[in-house]
Structure formats: C-alpha cells, structure tokens
Amino acid sequence: NKWRIVFPCSGRQWKDWKQAPMFYSGNRIQTTKYTWFTFLPQNLFEQFHRLGNLYFFFLAVLNLFPQVEVFHREITMLPLIVVLLASMIKDAVEDYRKYLFDKTINFSKTRIYDK
C-alpha cells in the first residue's frame, strides 16, 4: 500500500521526512493529463482508439489510391479533420480548466495542526 505522508516544514519532523518513502516528491496536486509537448501525440493516440475515427482514417487512406477512389481526397478527409479538431479543442479547454483549478488548490492556504 502506498500512503501519502505530509509533514509540516519544521525542524522536528525532518528526521521523519527522511524516513518517508519518496513516492511523492511534494504536496503539489496535478490532475492535468497533458503538457505542451505531449498534447498532440497523446491526444491523437487517444482519438484513434475510437472506432469511428479509425473508420474515417481508413476511408481517407483508401481514397489515396486512384484505383479505389470514390470521392475526392479532400472530401473524405474533411469529417475526420473536423471531428479530431473538435475533440482536441474540447480536451485542451478541459485540461486548461483542470490546470487552473490545480493552481488555485496548490496556492491556497491550509491549516497545519502541530502539537
């Protein structure tokens, strides 16, 4: 079992802090899913786990070959691009709201009860 141990910043508990397991580097809360660098690859990875997105991607790849081309290439890619962009914008806004909430929680005042 992993327990989160929180110690007040006083000299008396410093020896306890050294003995605590280092699973948690601090008391900071982070519920966001993405960073600036991982947003695009991680979001695309999650989007293509959905069957509908894979279907439209398969149609777009299939229309790249002239022998089986049914529609124009741009028309086939349009639904996929619209759905992916809408989902990305929704996920970005949602993650940004989580970031702002985490920021308010992390900088809020707390009470520490010490004997």
C-alpha positions in Angstrom: 0.0 0.0 0.0 1.2 3.5 -0.9 0.3 6.2 1.5 0.8 9.9 1.0 2.6 11.3 4.0 2.5 15.0 4.6 4.8 16.6 7.2 4.9 20.2 8.3 8.0 22.2 7.5 9.6 22.3 10.9 12.9 21.1 12.2 11.5 18.5 14.5 10.0 16.4 11.7 13.0 16.5 9.4 14.2 13.1 10.5 10.7 11.7 9.8 10.8 13.2 6.3 14.0 11.4 5.5 12.4 8.1 6.5 9.2 8.6 4.5 9.0 6.8 1.2 9.8 9.0 -1.8 6.9 8.1 -3.9 5.7 11.7 -3.7 8.1 14.5 -4.2 5.8 17.1 -2.8 2.4 18.1 -1.8 1.5 19.6 -5.2 -1.7 18.4 -6.9 -1.7 17.7 -10.6 -4.8 16.4 -12.3 -3.9 17.5 -15.8 -3.4 14.9 -18.5 -1.3 16.8 -21.0 1.8 19.0 -21.2 2.7 21.4 -24.0 4.9 18.7 -25.5 2.7 15.7 -25.1 -0.7 17.2 -26.1 -0.6 16.4 -29.8 0.8 12.9 -29.8 -1.0 11.7 -26.7 -4.3 13.2 -27.9 -4.0 11.7 -31.3 -3.2 8.4 -29.7 -6.4 8.6 -27.6 -8.5 9.8 -30.5 -7.6 6.8 -32.7 -8.6 4.4 -30.1 -12.2 5.2 -31.1 -13.7 3.1 -33.7 -15.4 5.9 -35.6 -12.1 7.8 -36.0 -10.4 4.7 -37.3 -13.1 4.2 -39.8 -12.8 7.7 -41.3 -9.0 7.3 -41.2 -9.3 4.1 -43.1 -11.5 5.7 -45.7 -9.1 8.6 -46.1 -6.2 6.2 -46.6 -8.2 4.2 -49.0 -9.0 7.2 -51.1 -5.3 8.0 -51.6 -5.2 5.1 -54.1 -6.6 6.1 -57.5 -8.0 2.6 -58.2 -10.4 2.7 -55.3 -11.0 6.4 -55.1 -14.7 7.1 -54.7 -14.8 10.7 -53.5 -12.3 13.5 -53.8 -9.5 13.1 -51.3 -10.3 16.4 -49.5 -14.0 15.5 -49.0 -13.0 12.2 -47.4 -10.6 13.8 -45.0 -12.9 16.6 -44.0 -15.1 14.6 -41.5 -12.0 13.1 -39.8 -10.3 16.5 -39.5 -13.5 18.2 -38.2 -14.0 15.5 -35.5 -10.4 15.4 -34.5 -10.1 19.2 -34.2 -13.4 19.5 -32.2 -12.2 16.8 -29.8 -8.7 18.4 -29.5 -10.2 21.8 -28.7 -12.6 20.2 -26.1 -9.7 18.3 -24.5 -7.5 21.3 -24.5 -10.1 23.5 -22.8 -10.9 20.8 -20.3 -7.3 20.3 -19.4 -6.7 24.0 -19.1 -9.6 24.3 -16.7 -8.1 21.4 -14.7 -4.7 23.3 -14.7 -6.4 26.5 -13.3 -8.2 24.5 -10.6 -5.0 22.7 -9.6 -3.2 26.1 -9.5 -5.8 27.5 -7.1 -5.7 24.4 -4.9 -1.9 24.4 -4.8 -1.6 28.0 -3.8 -4.5 28.0 -1.3 -3.8 28.5 2.4 -4.0 25.4 4.6 -4.0 24.8 8.3 -1.3 22.7 9.8 -2.0 21.2 13.2 1.1 20.7 15.1 1.5 19.7 18.7 
